[in-house]
Amino acid sequence: MEYETQYAEAILPHVEHVLEMEEIQALIEHPKHDGQGDLAFPCFVLARHFRTSPKEIAECLADSIHSPLFEQVVADGPYVNGFLNKAAVSGQLLQRIQQEKSHYGTQTWGEGKTITLDFSSPNIAKPFSMGHLRSTVIGNAMANIVEKCGYTPVKINHVGDWGTQFGKLMVAYMRWGSEEQVQRNTIKKLLDLYVLFHEKAEAEPHLEEEARQWFRKLEQGEEEAARLWRWFRYESLQEFSKIYDLLGIAFDTYQGEAFYNDQMKGMAQLIQEKGLLETSEGAEVVDLSEHQLPACLIRKSDGATLYATRDLAAAIYRHQQYGFDQSYYIVGDEQRLHFQQLFLVLEKMGYDWAKGMVHIPFGFILQNGKKMSTRKGKVILLEEVIQEAIDLAQRSIEEKNPELGPKEETARMVGVGAIIFHDLKHERQHNIEFQLENMLRFEGTTGPYIQYTHARACSILRKAGYQPSSVEQGLTDAPSWNVIKKLAAFPSVIERSYHQSEPSVLAKYLIHLSQSFNKYYGQVRIQTEDEELTARLALVHAVAIVL
C-alpha cells in the first residue's frame, strides 16, 4: 500500500477540508489499462462539496499535484490518474527487495502479540483422511501469514483422543486383535478393528454395553484401559507425524480432548458460579435465546460433558497459558453454530478476550462432485494420495527431464506442493474438486507452475553468475514494469491475506506474479550485455525472493 499512501499524501493538501487521509486511501484504485496510469483517484465524492462536475474537479486536481514519485498526473474524465516514475520506483524497489530478502513484505503490527491457531485435529486410532487436509494446510498457511505480520503463532493440534469410540476399540482389540498386527500397520489395523466392531454390534447389541463399560474403566483410570489408550494414542501420533513431515508442518502442542479431563467438573461449576447454568430436560445448559441461538449444552443428564465444555476449558487454559491477542479455529463450516455458541458463552462469563476469538471456516473437498466421506471403512487416506502424487510427479520427471537429479526429492516437492497449492488457491469457503492429474501440471494455475517459475529464475541467476549488487539504473520498459508493479504489491497482498483470513489472496498473487515473469522472460533478452543488465538480473532475483 506504500505508493497508494504516497499518492494519498500528494492529494491530501488539496482536499483536506473535505476528506481525511484514510478516506482518500480507501478511494484510490488501480486502472484496468496500463495506458491509464498506475493509480487513480475518483472525484465523484467531491462533486457535492465543490458544487461542480467530477470531471472539472479532476482537471483542477491534476494541475495541482506535484510529486517526484510521479512522471505525470493527468485527468481522465472524473479520475485523477498518476503515472509512477518508472526509473525511480523500479530502482528503489529492486534495491529494497535484494536488501530485505525474505523480510520483504513483513508487517509489524503484530509485534509482541500472540495468535493461537487450532487446526488439523485428527481423531486418534482413525486414519488421517482427505477430510483433514483443508484444516491442516489452511491452518498452517494462516500461521505463516500471521507470523509475517509480526505475531507469534502458537500451532495447536487439538487431537480427538477421548470418547466412547475408545471403549469400542478396546473391545474389538481384546476380542479380535493382537499387538503384533497393530504394531505392523497401526492405523489400518485399528480402523479395521473399529469397522469390525460396528459390523459385529449389529448382530450382537451387547457389544455396545461392553464398550461403554470399557470407556467407564478408562474414565476411572483403570490400569489396563489406560495402558491401551496410551498405546493407541502414541502409535497414532507416530503415524500422523509421518504425514505432517511430508507436508512440512509442525505443531507447538498436541494437547487434545483428554488433556482437559480434570477440568470438566470445575468448568461446569464455574459456569454455575457465573449464574449462567440452567436445567433443561435433565441436562445443564447456557441459554442463548436472546441471541436467537439454541442453548449451549454443558452437561448431559447422565453427567457426561460435551465438546462445548472441553472447548470452553481449552479456551480459558490457552488464554492463561499464552495470553493470546486472537485465537483462530480453522474448522469446517458445519461447526459454525458450535463456535457461535462457544464465543458467546465465554463473553457471557465476562471474558473480554473472547472478542478476539475467530472461527475460520472452509468448504468441502469433492470428488466427482460428491463430498469425500468416511463410511464403513471406505476412507480416502491422505498418505496414499500424497504418495500417488509423488509417484505421478516422478513419472512425469522421468519422461520429460530424465537428467534431472535428485529425482526422488524433486518428485516429493512437486507432488506435495501440488496438493497444498491446489487447496490454498481456492477461496477457503468454496468447495473444491480434487483431481490429481490436473494439480500436477507444469502449466496453468498449479503449484508445479509456481515451482517451475522459481526454478527458471534461479537457473538464470546461476548461469549469469549473479551476485546481488546496487541497482544504479531502474527499468522503464513495459514488460519489466508489469513485473515491478506485481512485486510492489506484495506487502499489501500479505496485509489483505491477514485481514481476510484468506490464503487464496496470496496464492492467486503468486500465480499472477509467475505469469507476469514468464511473459517477461518470453519478451526480453535478459542476459544482453548493456547498461540495464544488472537491473534485469536484479529483477529476476527479486522475483525468486518473493516466490
Order of alpha helices (4+ residues) and beta strands (2+ residues): alpha-alpha-beta-alpha-alpha-beta-beta-alpha-beta-alpha-beta-alpha-alpha-alpha-alpha-alpha-alpha-beta-beta-beta-alpha-beta-alpha-beta-beta-beta-alpha-alpha-beta-alpha-alpha-alpha-alpha-alpha
